[in-house]
Amino acid sequence: MKKFFYNIKKYFKYAITSASAELKSEISDSYLNWLWWVIEPLCFMLIYTFIFSVVFKSNERFFPVFIFLGLTCWEFFNRMMMGSVNLITSNRDLISKVYVPKYILLLAKSFTYLFKLFISFMIAIVLMIFLKTPFTWNILYVIFILPILYLISFGLGCILMHLGVYIEDLKKVVTILLKLVFYLSGVFYNINARLTGLIAYALLRFNPVAFCMNEIRKVMLYSKSLSVEGLIVWFMISILICIIGIKTITKNENSYAKVI
């Protein structure tokens, strides 16, 4: 792991530059430029809010922000998973010509998603002010939750990035699995309110996305405290997943160029 931290320090500037270039390329041919990073999540929030508050009569408090926070967490996780599957094969020219630790490619990719995550949380704060959602100091607990969401996403992303080199149809399989996880994560419903017993317990304890999403809503919307025990457990699990993913890539990265 010493080599990992050395490489992070060595290639950090490259990762930032790569992320910045990708963000600029996204908006280079758009009339609204960076405004799309605000418009897109807001539009999805409005769609889901209409469907579940008007059509399905949801009575969840502060429902627009509830939905928005769920979508924000989900989109980050979803982008990390989908963006990692073919990351090595899509960068075959770079990999064949220059040596870069392969997890640095995912690190650079994650910075673009983190930037969008930051924008979404800024929008969430504005929505909370507009809807007169009560603010408490508990909102600061978010700084302990987001690192866990990031580490889990990064670790799983490393594993998927490795498998994506050898399994051609992996992206299709991941797409299907992510659809399942999406509906089991409580993006547009409150797991505690809609489900009971073992099902609710299992979703909030064994689904990291549902856990992080639920904790963020607790501290931001409902002024509740963190589940410290759950946070510690998932932090340890996320570190373990990262170690497995990083070691897997480090062990096999010299053979990637031959495969792709």
C-alpha positions as a LaTeX table, in Angstrom:
\begin{tabular}{lrrr}
\hline
Residue & $x$ (\AA) & $y$ (\AA) & $z$ (\AA) \\
\hline
Met1 & 0.00 & 0.00 & 0.00 \\
Lys2 & 3.02 & 2.30 & 0.39 \\
Lys3 & 3.47 & 2.18 & $-3.37$ \\
Phe4 & $-0.20$ & 3.09 & $-3.81$ \\
Phe5 & 0.09 & 6.26 & $-1.73$ \\
Tyr6 & 3.37 & 7.13 & $-3.48$ \\
Asn7 & 1.66 & 6.81 & $-6.86$ \\
Ile8 & $-1.32$ & 8.87 & $-5.69$ \\
Lys9 & 1.08 & 11.67 & $-4.77$ \\
Lys10 & 3.09 & 11.28 & $-7.98$ \\
Tyr11 & 0.13 & 11.20 & $-10.38$ \\
Phe12 & $-2.29$ & 13.44 & $-8.49$ \\
Lys13 & $-1.64$ & 16.40 & $-10.76$ \\
Tyr14 & $-2.24$ & 14.20 & $-13.81$ \\
Ala15 & $-5.55$ & 13.00 & $-12.34$ \\
Ile16 & $-6.70$ & 16.58 & $-11.72$ \\
Thr17 & $-5.67$ & 17.67 & $-15.22$ \\
Ser18 & $-7.40$ & 14.67 & $-16.81$ \\
Ala19 & $-10.61$ & 15.30 & $-14.85$ \\
Ser20 & $-10.58$ & 18.98 & $-15.75$ \\
Ala21 & $-10.12$ & 18.17 & $-19.44$ \\
Glu22 & $-13.01$ & 15.69 & $-19.38$ \\
Leu23 & $-15.33$ & 18.20 & $-17.69$ \\
Lys24 & $-14.44$ & 20.84 & $-20.28$ \\
Ser25 & $-15.03$ & 18.41 & $-23.15$ \\
Glu26 & $-18.49$ & 17.58 & $-21.79$ \\
Ile27 & $-19.69$ & 21.16 & $-22.21$ \\
Ser28 & $-17.57$ & 22.27 & $-25.16$ \\
Asp29 & $-20.36$ & 21.76 & $-27.71$ \\
Ser30 & $-23.24$ & 22.87 & $-25.48$ \\
Tyr31 & $-25.00$ & 26.23 & $-25.57$ \\
Leu32 & $-25.78$ & 26.11 & $-21.84$ \\
Asn33 & $-22.29$ & 24.89 & $-20.90$ \\
Trp34 & $-21.93$ & 24.19 & $-17.17$ \\
Leu35 & $-25.60$ & 24.97 & $-16.51$ \\
Trp36 & $-26.40$ & 21.41 & $-17.62$ \\
Trp37 & $-24.73$ & 20.18 & $-14.44$ \\
Val38 & $-27.47$ & 22.04 & $-12.56$ \\
Ile39 & $-30.39$ & 21.56 & $-14.95$ \\
Glu40 & $-30.07$ & 17.80 & $-15.38$ \\
Pro41 & $-30.32$ & 16.78 & $-11.69$ \\
Leu42 & $-33.07$ & 19.34 & $-11.09$ \\
Cys43 & $-35.13$ & 17.95 & $-13.96$ \\
Phe44 & $-34.84$ & 14.39 & $-12.68$ \\
Met45 & $-35.82$ & 15.59 & $-9.21$ \\
Leu46 & $-38.94$ & 17.30 & $-10.58$ \\
Ile47 & $-39.92$ & 14.21 & $-12.57$ \\
Tyr48 & $-39.60$ & 11.83 & $-9.63$ \\
Thr49 & $-41.23$ & 14.32 & $-7.26$ \\
Phe50 & $-44.27$ & 14.58 & $-9.55$ \\
Ile51 & $-44.55$ & 10.83 & $-10.02$ \\
Phe52 & $-44.25$ & 9.83 & $-6.39$ \\
Ser53 & $-45.85$ & 12.79 & $-4.61$ \\
Val54 & $-48.74$ & 13.38 & $-7.04$ \\
Val55 & $-49.32$ & 10.01 & $-8.70$ \\
Phe56 & $-48.37$ & 7.70 & $-5.82$ \\
Lys57 & $-49.34$ & 10.17 & $-3.06$ \\
Ser58 & $-46.14$ & 10.06 & $-1.05$ \\
Asn59 & $-46.36$ & 12.07 & 2.18 \\
Glu60 & $-42.63$ & 12.11 & 2.93 \\
Arg61 & $-41.52$ & 15.38 & 4.52 \\
Phe62 & $-39.44$ & 17.69 & 2.32 \\
Phe63 & $-39.96$ & 15.22 & $-0.51$ \\
Pro64 & $-38.21$ & 17.22 & $-3.29$ \\
Val65 & $-35.00$ & 17.40 & $-1.25$ \\
Phe66 & $-35.49$ & 13.79 & $-0.13$ \\
Ile67 & $-35.59$ & 12.72 & $-3.78$ \\
Phe68 & $-32.73$ & 15.01 & $-4.77$ \\
Leu69 & $-30.38$ & 13.67 & $-2.09$ \\
Gly70 & $-31.23$ & 10.12 & $-3.10$ \\
Leu71 & $-30.54$ & 10.83 & $-6.76$ \\
Thr72 & $-27.29$ & 12.60 & $-5.90$ \\
Cys73 & $-25.93$ & 9.62 & $-3.97$ \\
Trp74 & $-27.15$ & 7.15 & $-6.55$ \\
Glu75 & $-25.79$ & 9.02 & $-9.57$ \\
Phe76 & $-22.32$ & 9.17 & $-8.03$ \\
Phe77 & $-22.29$ & 5.44 & $-7.30$ \\
Asn78 & $-23.82$ & 4.57 & $-10.67$ \\
Arg79 & $-21.33$ & 6.71 & $-12.58$ \\
Met80 & $-18.41$ & 5.17 & $-10.73$ \\
Met81 & $-19.57$ & 1.64 & $-11.51$ \\
Met82 & $-20.46$ & 2.22 & $-15.17$ \\
Gly83 & $-17.43$ & 4.40 & $-15.77$ \\
Ser84 & $-15.00$ & 1.80 & $-14.44$ \\
Val85 & $-16.09$ & $-1.30$ & $-16.40$ \\
Asn86 & $-14.48$ & $-0.40$ & $-19.74$ \\
Leu87 & $-12.03$ & 2.17 & $-18.41$ \\
Ile88 & $-8.90$ & 0.21 & $-19.28$ \\
Thr89 & $-10.04$ & $-0.92$ & $-22.72$ \\
Ser90 & $-11.18$ & 2.61 & $-23.64$ \\
Asn91 & $-7.71$ & 3.92 & $-22.74$ \\
Arg92 & $-5.73$ & 1.27 & $-24.64$ \\
Asp93 & $-3.70$ & 3.89 & $-26.56$ \\
Leu94 & $-2.54$ & 5.53 & $-23.34$ \\
Ile95 & $-1.84$ & 2.21 & $-21.64$ \\
Ser96 & 0.21 & 0.85 & $-24.55$ \\
Lys97 & 2.41 & 3.94 & $-24.81$ \\
Val98 & 2.84 & 5.36 & $-21.29$ \\
Tyr99 & 2.97 & 3.69 & $-17.91$ \\
Val100 & 0.33 & 4.96 & $-15.54$ \\
Pro101 & $-0.90$ & 2.89 & $-12.60$ \\
Lys102 & $-4.31$ & 1.75 & $-13.79$ \\
Tyr103 & $-6.15$ & 2.81 & $-10.64$ \\
Ile104 & $-5.02$ & 6.37 & $-11.39$ \\
Leu105 & $-7.35$ & 6.27 & $-14.40$ \\
Leu106 & $-10.25$ & 5.56 & $-12.05$ \\
Leu107 & $-9.03$ & 8.23 & $-9.63$ \\
Ala108 & $-9.08$ & 10.81 & $-12.44$ \\
Lys109 & $-12.54$ & 9.65 & $-13.48$ \\
Ser110 & $-13.79$ & 9.87 & $-9.91$ \\
Phe111 & $-12.73$ & 13.51 & $-9.67$ \\
Thr112 & $-15.20$ & 14.43 & $-12.43$ \\
Tyr113 & $-17.96$ & 12.62 & $-10.55$ \\
Leu114 & $-16.93$ & 14.24 & $-7.25$ \\
Phe115 & $-17.16$ & 17.65 & $-8.88$ \\
Lys116 & $-20.73$ & 16.92 & $-10.00$ \\
Leu117 & $-21.52$ & 15.51 & $-6.55$ \\
Phe118 & $-20.33$ & 18.77 & $-4.98$ \\
Ile119 & $-22.56$ & 20.80 & $-7.34$ \\
Ser120 & $-25.55$ & 18.61 & $-6.47$ \\
Phe121 & $-25.02$ & 19.12 & $-2.75$ \\
Met122 & $-24.86$ & 22.87 & $-3.27$ \\
Ile123 & $-28.19$ & 22.65 & $-5.11$ \\
Ala124 & $-29.58$ & 20.55 & $-2.24$ \\
Ile125 & $-28.64$ & 23.28 & 0.25 \\
Val126 & $-30.41$ & 25.89 & $-1.89$ \\
Leu127 & $-33.50$ & 23.67 & $-2.08$ \\
Met128 & $-33.49$ & 23.22 & 1.67 \\
Ile129 & $-33.41$ & 27.00 & 2.14 \\
Phe130 & $-36.19$ & 27.47 & $-0.42$ \\
Leu131 & $-38.40$ & 24.81 & 1.22 \\
Lys132 & $-37.59$ & 26.12 & 4.71 \\
Thr133 & $-36.04$ & 22.86 & 5.83 \\
Pro134 & $-34.65$ & 23.25 & 9.38 \\
Phe135 & $-30.85$ & 23.42 & 9.56 \\
Thr136 & $-28.89$ & 21.98 & 12.47 \\
Trp137 & $-25.24$ & 21.24 & 13.14 \\
Asn138 & $-26.00$ & 17.59 & 12.32 \\
Ile139 & $-25.67$ & 18.48 & 8.66 \\
Leu140 & $-21.89$ & 18.50 & 9.17 \\
Tyr141 & $-22.00$ & 14.74 & 9.73 \\
Val142 & $-22.16$ & 14.46 & 5.94 \\
Ile143 & $-18.37$ & 14.85 & 5.88 \\
Phe144 & $-18.12$ & 11.44 & 7.59 \\
Ile145 & $-20.60$ & 9.71 & 5.29 \\
Leu146 & $-19.39$ & 10.81 & 1.85 \\
Pro147 & $-15.87$ & 9.34 & 2.25 \\
Ile148 & $-17.44$ & 5.93 & 2.86 \\
Leu149 & $-19.58$ & 6.25 & $-0.27$ \\
Tyr150 & $-16.46$ & 7.25 & $-2.21$ \\
Leu151 & $-14.24$ & 4.46 & $-0.86$ \\
Ile152 & $-16.84$ & 1.78 & $-1.52$ \\
Ser153 & $-17.37$ & 3.11 & $-5.05$ \\
Phe154 & $-13.63$ & 3.33 & $-5.71$ \\
Gly155 & $-12.91$ & $-0.16$ & $-4.38$ \\
Leu156 & $-15.74$ & $-1.80$ & $-6.34$ \\
Gly157 & $-14.75$ & 0.29 & $-9.36$ \\
Cys158 & $-11.21$ & $-1.11$ & $-9.23$ \\
Ile159 & $-12.56$ & $-4.66$ & $-9.18$ \\
Leu160 & $-14.93$ & $-3.99$ & $-12.09$ \\
Met161 & $-12.15$ & $-2.25$ & $-14.02$ \\
His162 & $-10.02$ & $-5.39$ & $-13.70$ \\
Leu163 & $-12.83$ & $-7.77$ & $-14.64$ \\
Gly164 & $-13.83$ & $-5.56$ & $-17.57$ \\
Val165 & $-10.55$ & $-6.37$ & $-19.31$ \\
Tyr166 & $-11.39$ & $-10.07$ & $-19.48$ \\
Ile167 & $-15.22$ & $-10.16$ & $-19.62$ \\
Glu168 & $-16.61$ & $-8.51$ & $-22.73$ \\
Asp169 & $-20.26$ & $-8.52$ & $-21.62$ \\
Leu170 & $-19.56$ & $-7.28$ & $-18.10$ \\
Lys171 & $-21.05$ & $-3.85$ & $-18.77$ \\
Lys172 & $-24.41$ & $-5.40$ & $-19.67$ \\
Val173 & $-24.38$ & $-7.51$ & $-16.52$ \\
Val174 & $-23.44$ & $-4.51$ & $-14.36$ \\
Thr175 & $-26.23$ & $-2.45$ & $-15.95$ \\
Ile176 & $-28.79$ & $-5.06$ & $-14.93$ \\
Leu177 & $-27.39$ & $-5.39$ & $-11.40$ \\
Leu178 & $-27.36$ & $-1.62$ & $-10.96$ \\
Lys179 & $-31.04$ & $-1.47$ & $-11.92$ \\
Leu180 & $-31.75$ & $-3.93$ & $-9.11$ \\
Val181 & $-29.62$ & $-2.00$ & $-6.61$ \\
Phe182 & $-31.33$ & 1.24 & $-7.67$ \\
Tyr183 & $-34.75$ & $-0.04$ & $-6.68$ \\
Leu184 & $-33.41$ & $-1.60$ & $-3.48$ \\
Ser185 & $-31.67$ & 1.57 & $-2.30$ \\
Gly186 & $-34.67$ & 3.75 & $-1.49$ \\
Val187 & $-33.89$ & 6.49 & $-3.98$ \\
Phe188 & $-37.51$ & 7.62 & $-4.14$ \\
Tyr189 & $-38.96$ & 6.02 & $-1.01$ \\
Asn190 & $-38.13$ & 5.83 & 2.69 \\
Ile191 & $-37.04$ & 2.27 & 3.48 \\
Asn192 & $-37.86$ & 2.69 & 7.17 \\
Ala193 & $-41.38$ & 3.90 & 6.40 \\
Arg194 & $-42.26$ & 1.66 & 3.45 \\
Leu195 & $-40.65$ & $-1.60$ & 4.56 \\
Thr196 & $-40.57$ & $-3.38$ & 7.88 \\
Gly197 & $-38.85$ & $-6.24$ & 9.60 \\
Leu198 & $-36.02$ & $-8.23$ & 8.09 \\
Ile199 & $-36.27$ & $-6.67$ & 4.62 \\
Ala200 & $-35.77$ & $-3.10$ & 5.87 \\
Tyr201 & $-33.00$ & $-4.25$ & 8.22 \\
Ala202 & $-31.19$ & $-6.12$ & 5.43 \\
Leu203 & $-31.40$ & $-3.27$ & 2.91 \\
Leu204 & $-30.03$ & $-0.70$ & 5.34 \\
Arg205 & $-27.31$ & $-2.96$ & 6.74 \\
Phe206 & $-26.08$ & $-4.83$ & 3.66 \\
Asn207 & $-26.62$ & $-2.29$ & 0.89 \\
Pro208 & $-23.93$ & 0.41 & 1.21 \\
Val209 & $-25.73$ & 2.79 & $-1.13$ \\
Ala210 & $-28.96$ & 2.52 & 0.86 \\
Phe211 & $-27.03$ & 2.96 & 4.11 \\
Cys212 & $-25.19$ & 6.10 & 2.98 \\
Met213 & $-28.32$ & 7.54 & 1.39 \\
Asn214 & $-30.34$ & 6.96 & 4.55 \\
Glu215 & $-27.66$ & 8.45 & 6.80 \\
Ile216 & $-27.31$ & 11.58 & 4.64 \\
Arg217 & $-31.06$ & 12.14 & 4.72 \\
Lys218 & $-31.13$ & 11.62 & 8.48 \\
Val219 & $-28.53$ & 14.27 & 9.23 \\
Met220 & $-29.54$ & 16.78 & 6.55 \\
Leu221 & $-33.34$ & 16.61 & 6.57 \\
Tyr222 & $-34.39$ & 15.22 & 9.92 \\
Ser223 & $-31.68$ & 16.53 & 12.27 \\
Lys224 & $-30.85$ & 13.05 & 13.53 \\
Ser225 & $-27.50$ & 11.66 & 14.59 \\
Leu226 & $-25.34$ & 9.22 & 12.70 \\
Ser227 & $-25.45$ & 5.48 & 13.08 \\
Val228 & $-21.89$ & 5.41 & 14.43 \\
Glu229 & $-21.69$ & 1.62 & 14.61 \\
Gly230 & $-22.88$ & 1.24 & 11.02 \\
Leu231 & $-20.50$ & 3.96 & 9.89 \\
Ile232 & $-17.50$ & 2.22 & 11.48 \\
Val233 & $-18.47$ & $-1.17$ & 10.02 \\
Trp234 & $-18.90$ & 0.19 & 6.50 \\
Phe235 & $-15.69$ & 2.20 & 6.78 \\
Met236 & $-13.77$ & $-0.97$ & 7.59 \\
Ile237 & $-15.51$ & $-2.86$ & 4.77 \\
Ser238 & $-14.81$ & $-0.04$ & 2.30 \\
Ile239 & $-11.10$ & $-0.06$ & 3.21 \\
Leu240 & $-11.00$ & $-3.84$ & 2.71 \\
Ile241 & $-12.70$ & $-3.56$ & $-0.69$ \\
Cys242 & $-10.23$ & $-0.85$ & $-1.74$ \\
Ile243 & $-7.28$ & $-2.97$ & $-0.70$ \\
Ile244 & $-8.61$ & $-5.96$ & $-2.66$ \\
Gly245 & $-9.29$ & $-3.82$ & $-5.74$ \\
Ile246 & $-5.94$ & $-2.01$ & $-5.68$ \\
Lys247 & $-3.92$ & $-5.18$ & $-5.11$ \\
Thr248 & $-5.81$ & $-6.97$ & $-7.87$ \\
Ile249 & $-4.99$ & $-4.22$ & $-10.37$ \\
Thr250 & $-1.38$ & $-3.91$ & $-9.21$ \\
Lys251 & $-0.86$ & $-7.66$ & $-9.58$ \\
Asn252 & $-2.35$ & $-7.88$ & $-13.06$ \\
Glu253 & $-1.77$ & $-4.50$ & $-14.70$ \\
Asn254 & 1.26 & $-5.64$ & $-16.69$ \\
Ser255 & $-0.89$ & $-8.16$ & $-18.55$ \\
Tyr256 & $-3.67$ & $-5.75$ & $-19.52$ \\
Ala257 & $-1.88$ & $-4.41$ & $-22.59$ \\
Lys258 & $-1.56$ & $-7.95$ & $-23.96$ \\
Val259 & $-5.27$ & $-8.67$ & $-23.50$ \\
Ile260 & $-6.69$ & $-5.46$ & $-24.94$ \\
\hline
\end{tabular}
